Each structure stands twice: as C-alpha cells, then as structure tokens.
Amino acid sequence: MRQDYNHCMENTLLGGITPQKFLRDYWQKKPLLIRQAVPGFKGLLDPKQLMALACDEDTQARLVTHQGGQFDLRHSPFAAKDFTGLSKKGQWSVLVQGVNHFLPEAAELLKHFDFIPHARLDDLMVSFAPKGGGVGPHFDAYDVFLLQGHGHRRWQISTQADQTLIEGAPLRILKDFRVEQEWVLEPGDMLYLPPQCAHNGIAEDDCMTYSIGFRTPWHQELAEQFLVYLQDRIDIKGTYADPDLKLQKHPSEIGSAMLKQVGAAIRKVRWDDEDIANFLGSYLSEPKPHIFFDGPARPLSAIRFADAVQKRGVVLDLKSLMLCEGKTVFVNGESHSVRKHDYRILRELADTRYLSPGTALSDDATDLLYEWYLDGYLAPATRRR
C-alpha cells in the first residue's frame, strides 16, 4: 500500500524539532509525543497482509494471547489457521519483525530516521491487535519510535524504577505498573521512548503500530563477541616449557612459575582501535541467524552487470546491512578494505542503499559490486530513479 507522505515528513517527523535538538534533549533521556509526525500515514499493510507475512517461513513473528490475567506466547512459523477463532481465546496481538526486509515501502520509511546512525538500527516491527489487545506493561532495553498506522492505540508510560516482573510469565510483564502519563495515538501520531521506559499499549479498536527499534547491545555481549572475533586473529608463538622444573611439595598446586609463564603468553594478546572498528563493522552488519541470501537464478555476466549498473544504478537487497569506517566497508558481516575514491562511492551506497546511474566506478569497485550481486546482496535497479 504505497502512500504519498514522504514529501511532508521533513518538518513534521519530530514535531518541528530539529534532529540536533531531539538528540540533545530527548534521545536516550525522555519520551516525546509527536502528533501527526507522518501526516496522512495509514500504514503499509492491512491486518490480513500482516498475518500472511507472519506465515512466511523467512519471518520472525509472535502471537500473544491474553485471557483471565494469563498471557500465552507462540513463535513462528505460523499457518493461516493459527489466526482463526482467536477472539474466543481472549485478547490477542500478532507482531512481525523485520518488515523492512520484505517491503520496499518499509525500507523507505526507515530512511527518514537516518539522523540515527545505521549501526544502531534494529528493524521495523509491525503489530496488529483488535480492540483491547496488547502485550502487557513492559520495558525494553532499546530506543523505539512507535508510529501509529491503522486505528488507535492508547499508550501508558512510566519512568518507574521498579522493574520487577511477573514470575513464570512467558513475556517480560511488569508486576506493578504505575501509569504516569497516557495518550491515544491516531494514524500518523508517533511516540518516542528511550530504553527502560515502561509502557503499555492497548488497542482502542482494530489497530496497527509500526515500531522503529534501535538496539543497545549489552557490554557483556560485545566483549564476548569481540573475544570470539580475536580468537581467529591472534598468533602467539611457542609452547609451554619447563626445563628447569623444580620438585613441588604438593603436586596438586599450580606453581608460581607456571602462572608467570602462562600469564606472559596471554598478555601477548593485543588489539587496537582498528581491531575494534573491524569487529564492530563485521558484528553490527552481521544478519540475524534466520536471514539468508539467494543469488540470482540466472546471473548476468560481469560485463552485462557493469553495463546495467551504469544505465540503471544499483540497489541493496532489502535484507542487506552495510556500514563503513575508515577505508573499510562492511556488508552482511564481511569486511573489504578499498581505496579512498571507492570508499566515498560505496559509502554513498551504504548511506542511501542506492547508487545512481553513471556513477564513476573503478574496476575494483565494479568487481566488488559484482561479487555482492552474485551473493544476492544487491542488484541493478529495475529502472532509473
């Protein structure tokens, strides 16, 4: 369902607040309600289309039912029959992650949030609930913009410190949710919530909400994954040796000489800012485990591909993630060091997900794009934009 709302979003998305002011005063600090952030926005899907998408084997989706104070949670894969007769089971909601991987219009919507670095973007989740439906009061460990599509949803929020959860619940439902503020959002309205801000969304009628989420990785997770990254890149020479071994009184004890020698070997593990940048680029551009790429069934030759790119330009696949740093570009977990001229061009592709026709590409850059084309990461544009 394509809608002509792009032209009027520049001054309305943040309610007249500049991105600089929003980042200074609200980002990761406090909630912000924006009436008619996207004027004319009615959504990109209808409920039937969303449930059909939830049945796609390549999607991540959840079905939440709520009856008599008890919540139940099911994960995809789903079949169409799973969504019949749900009203008899109480209130319910269906939530589909990564809709931007399937709808070009969803990917276009995300471009309006480019004032936040791509390295922070998670995805666009779309949820549907009939009147009274919701997933209960909870809090998230990430930033989110809640854009209302079809229908109306009442949002209740709290900045409470108490984050005690209901024990045994399949969802992270707050045990004692104390409402501080609440609003009913209409189509086109949007609510920004920073991490740890408790919230509860209740459908006032059949409604759909578009959640633009920005991840905040745990330091523990980053440290663990960095160590995994390092293990394939370190090269510590030598083996343990003790030709001057002394007799120990207690053979079960680890001797000080062994501790000293092994400690010296481990301290040879080194890393610098370049290692951290390469790790972050690869880690943050790594697709989620359920995402796969298919190369073209009948690929163009390298020459015909280069000609198509010059005539029509090139676009990233909706599922592709691309980041840049220094003179390195990262695509779907892979890193490539490129020359300065090529870096500027490929950074444009990463920024806008599109390269225009006639872009002055070097042979090396063209070869790299062709490699990504064969992997299914990008393709020539279907027409001039």
N, C-alpha and C positions, 0 to 999 in steps of 0.2 A: 504494500500500500504506500505508494510514493506520495509525499506531501510537499507542497511548496512553502516551507517555513524557514529555509536556510537564510534567505535574504534579510529577515527581520530579527535574527538572533544576536547580531553583533552587539547591540546596546541593551538587550533585554536579558541575556542569559544569566547575568549576575545582578539583575535588578538595577542597572545603571552604575554599579560599582565597577571600577576598573579591575582587571586581573591583578595588578600590583597591589591595590588596596585590599582586595579579597585575600590575597596571600599574606599580607601583613596583619590584617585584623581578624580573619576568620579561619584560615586554613590550619587545621590541627589545634584550633583554640576554642571555637564556639560554633553552635548551629547558626544557620541562616535560612530563613524562609524567603523565597522569591516568587512572588505572584506573576504569572504569565511570563515565566522565563523563556518559554518557547511558544509564542503566540500561534494559535491555530493547530497546535500539536494534538492529534487524536490517537497517536500510536502508530506502530509499523506493522502490527499483526492484530488479527481478531482472535478471540479465545479458541476457536476451532483450529486455526492455523498454529497457535502456540502448542496446543495439545498434540497436533500432528507432528510438530517439531520434537516434542518430548518423546515421541515414539521412534525417532530416528536413532539408529544404533550408534551413531557418532556423537550424540549429545550427552551432556550430563544434566539430569533432571531429577527433581524431588517432588514427591506428593505428600503433603502434610494434611492429616485429618485430625479433627478435634471434637470430642464428644464427652459430655459429662465431666469436664475438667481434665480429661486424659488426652494426650497427644500421641499420634502414631506417625511414623516416618517411613516412607519407602523410597528407594533409589531406582533410577533407570537401570535396565531397559524396561520400557512400558509397551503395552499394546492398547489399541483403541478401547477395548472392553474395560480396561482399568479405570477409565474416566466416566463410565456409565453408572447411574444409580448412586453417585457419591452423596447426593443430598440426604439420602437415607442414613448415612453414616455420620451426620452432623456437619459441622463447618469444615471447609477444606480449601487448600491452595495448591497450585502447581507452579513450580519455579524451574526455569530453564536457564542454565549458564551458557555463556559464550555465544549469545545470539549474533554478535558481530562476526562470528566465523561463518555464518550462513546467509546473512542478509547484507547486501551492499549498502542499503539504506542505513542499517545499524552502524556499519563502519563509518559512514559519512557523519552520522550523529556524533560519534566519538571524536571526530576531528575538531569539534567545537570546544573540546576540553583540552586542547593542545597547550594551554597555559600551565598544565601539569606535565612534567617530563614523562615520556613514554615508558621509561624504566619503572615507573610507579604504577602504570595501568594494569589492572587485572582483566576485567572484561565487562560486558554489558549483560546483566541478568534481567530477564523479564518474568514477571509473576502475574498470575490471574487468580482471583478469588471472587466467589459470589458474595452476596450481602452477608456480613458478619464474619467472613473468613479472614484468616491471618495466621501467622506462625508464632504468636505469643510475644510477650515482652522479653527482649533480649538486648545484648550489646555485641558489637563487632570490633575486631582488632584492626579495622581498616577504615579509610575515608570513603564516604559514599555520597553520591548525589542521587536523590530519589525523585525522578521525573514522572509526573502523573500522565498516563495516557488515557485510555477509555475509562469512563466512570469517575468515581470519587472515593478517596480513602482518607480516613481520619488517622492522623499521626499524633501519638502521645509521646513526649520525650521527658527524660530526667537525667540530670547530671549527678545522680546519687553515687556515693562511694561504695555502698553495699552492693556487691555483685554476687551474692550467694545464689546458687542455682538450685532448682528443684531436683532432689536426688532421684536417680532412676529414670528421669525423663529422657526420651530419645533425642530431644532438642535441648539447647542451652537456654532454658526458660528461667527467668529471674523469679526467685521465690517471693520477694517483697518489692514489687514495682510501685514506686510513688510518683505519680504524674505531676510534673511541674508546669508543663505547657502542652497545649494541643491545638491542632488546626485541621480543617478539612481541606484537602487539596483537590482542585478541579483540573481537568485536562490542560496541560501546559504549565501548571504550577510545579515548583521544584523545591525540595528541602535538602540542604547540605548538612551532614552530620560528621563530626570528627570522630576518631576512634574512642571507644569506651563510653560513648554517649548512649545511654539506654533508650530504647524506643520500642513502640508497639504500633503496628499498622493494622487497622480494622476497616474492611471494605464496607462502605456505606451503601453500595449497590454492586452490580457486576463491574469489577474494575480491574485494570491492568497497570502495573507500575514498572518503570524502566530504571534499573539500579546500575549506575555507573560507578564501579568499585575500583579503588586504588589500594594495592596491597602494601602492607607494612611488615616485611619479613622479620621474624624474631632474630635477635643477635645470635642465639644459640644455633638456629638453623643455618645462618650464614657461616658461622665458624665451622660447623660440622661439614658443610658442603665445600668450604674452602680447603679443609684438610683432605677431602676426597680429591679435589682438583690438584692439590700439591702432590699426592702420592704417585701420580704418573709423570711428575716433572722433576723429582729430586733424584740425585745420583750421588750417593755417599759411598766413597771408595773404601775398600778394606774389609776385613772380618775381625771378629773379636779374637784376641790372642792374649795369653798369659804365660809366656815362657819363664817368668820369674815368680810363678805361683808359690805362695807360702802355705805351710800347713796351718789349717784352721782348727781351733779348739772345738767349735761347733759347726759341723758340715752343713747344717740346715740354714745357717745365716748367709745372707748375701753380703759379701765382703765389700769393704770400702773401695778397694782397688777396682773391682768390677763396676761399682756405681760410678766412680770417677771416669773410667774409660767409656762406658756406655753414654754417660752424660755428655762427654766431649763429642761423641759421634752425633748424638741427637741435636746438639747445639750447632752443628754444621748446616742444619736445615735453615735456609734463608729465603726471604721474599722481600719484594719492594713494591712501590706503588704501581709499577707496570703489571706485576703479577696480580695485584688486587683488581686493577682495571680489567685485565683479561678474564679473570674469574667472574667478575660482576657481569661483564658483557655476555659471556657464554651462559652463565647461570640464569640471568634475568631474561634472556631471549630463548631459553630452552622451552619448547612447547610442553604443555601438560601431557601426562602419560597416555591419555586417551586420544590424542591428536596424531593423525598420520597424514602423510602427503602422497599423492599419486602423480607420477609424471604423466606427460601427455601420451595418449594411446598411440598416436601416430605423430611423433615429434618432427618438427621442421628440421631441416639440415642447418648447420651453423650459418651458412651463407643466407639462406632464406629467413632465418631467425633475425639476423642482423638487419636485413632489409625491412622486415616487418617492424622492428623496433624503431628504425629511422622514420618510417612512414606513419606509424600509429602510436609510438610510445610504448611504455611497459608499465604494468601494474603488479603490485604484490598480491599474492593469494590472500584471501581474507583471513586465513589461519596463520599466516607468516608473522613472525616477530623480528624486527630489525632495529638494532641500536648501533651507536657509533661512539668512538673515543679515540683521541689522538689521531693516528693514521690507520686505525683498525675498525673494520665493520664486522658486526655480529649478526648472523642470520640463523634463527632457529637452533641456537646452541653452538653454531660453528663460527670460528673467527678467521678473518682474512686481513692481512696487512696489505695496504695498497699505497700507491703514490699519491702525492698531495692533490694533483688535479683530479684523479679518480675519486679520491676521498670526498671532495666537495660535491661531485656529481652523485655519488652513492648516498651521501648524507641527505641530499635533496629527496632521493627515493625513500629513505628512511623517514624523513620528516612528513612527506605528503603521500607516501605509498604509491607514487606515480612519477614517471619521467616523461616529459613531453616529447613529441616527435622532433627529430632533427637535433637532439642533444649530441654534443661533440664527445663521443665516447672513444677512448683509446682501444687498441686491440685487446689489451689485457682486461679492461673493464667489460668489453663485449664478451670475451671468453668467460669471464666470471658470471655475467648475467646468463649466458647460455647454459653454464653448469647448473645454475639455480633453476633455470627453466626445465631442464631435464629432470631435476629433483622434484618439480612441482611447486617450487617456492614462489614463482612468478610466471607471467605470461605476457606476450604482446597485447596491448589494449585492443579491444574488439573494434574500436573506432576512435577517430580523433576526438579529443575533449574540447 
